[in-house]
Amino acid sequence: MQLRPVHCQYTFEALKQTRVGLIAEEVNKVIPEIVVKQDEKGEEATDVNGKTMGINYSELTTFLIKAIQAQQAQIELLKKQNEALEKRLQAVENK
């Protein structure tokens, strides 16, 4: 995935703490389905020009699970390839 976790320092008056998260504008390029866009009235907007953007982190889970499944499939394939190569190496060494 092309997501970049960042540390953010909130500058709101009552909330001055560091948080970990993602940049909504960057997420919008990769997974626009989980980015929430609001206009100045706080109502959902259809475009991103001049809008406040946020991330629906609960919906990110589905994409993360899919990425983990793809990685697991690749790991299983690499394991099989490694086993085949080990057998070939063993056969060569036993000659």
C-alpha positions in Angstrom: 0.0 0.0 0.0 1.1 3.5 -0.6 0.0 5.0 2.7 2.4 7.0 4.9 1.8 7.0 8.7 2.7 10.4 10.2 2.8 11.9 13.7 0.6 15.0 13.9 0.6 17.8 16.5 -2.9 19.1 17.1 -2.9 22.9 17.6 -6.5 23.3 18.8 -6.7 25.4 22.0 -7.9 22.6 24.3 -6.1 19.7 22.5 -2.3 20.0 22.2 -1.2 16.4 21.8 0.7 14.3 19.3 -1.4 11.7 17.3 -0.5 9.1 14.7 -2.5 9.0 11.5 -2.6 9.4 7.8 -2.9 12.4 5.6 -6.4 12.5 4.1 -5.2 14.1 0.8 -2.7 11.2 0.3 -5.2 8.5 1.2 -7.7 10.1 -1.2 -5.3 9.3 -4.1 -5.1 5.6 -3.1 -8.5 4.8 -1.3 -10.9 7.6 -2.0 -13.8 5.5 -0.7 -12.7 6.0 2.9 -12.1 9.8 2.7 -14.8 12.0 4.1 -15.1 15.5 2.5 -17.0 18.3 4.1 -17.9 21.8 3.1 -17.7 24.8 5.4 -21.1 24.0 6.8 -19.9 20.5 7.8 -22.1 18.8 5.2 -20.7 16.1 3.0 -19.2 17.3 -0.3 -18.7 15.5 -3.6 -15.4 17.1 -4.5 -12.2 18.0 -2.7 -11.6 21.6 -3.8 -11.3 23.7 -0.7 -13.1 21.1 1.4 -12.1 19.7 4.8 -11.0 16.1 4.5 -11.0 13.3 7.0 -10.5 9.6 7.1 -13.0 7.0 8.1 -10.5 4.7 9.8 -13.0 1.9 10.5 -13.5 1.4 6.8 -9.7 1.2 6.3 -9.7 -2.2 8.1 -11.3 -3.9 5.1 -8.5 -2.7 2.8 -5.9 -3.7 5.3 -7.4 -7.2 5.5 -7.3 -7.5 1.7 -3.6 -6.4 1.7 -2.7 -9.0 4.4 -4.5 -11.7 2.4 -2.5 -10.8 -0.7 0.7 -10.8 1.2 -0.1 -14.2 2.8 -0.8 -15.7 -0.7 2.6 -14.4 -1.8 4.3 -15.9 1.3 2.7 -19.3 0.6 3.9 -19.2 -3.0 7.4 -18.2 -1.9 7.4 -21.0 0.6 6.6 -23.6 -2.1 9.3 -22.2 -4.4 11.8 -22.3 -1.6 10.9 -25.9 -0.8 11.3 -26.9 -4.4 14.7 -25.2 -4.6 15.8 -26.9 -1.3 14.9 -30.3 -2.8 16.9 -29.5 -6.0 19.9 -28.4 -3.9 19.7 -31.5 -1.8 19.6 -33.7 -4.9 22.7 -31.9 -6.3 24.6 -32.2 -3.0 23.8 -35.9 -2.7 25.3 -36.7 -6.2 
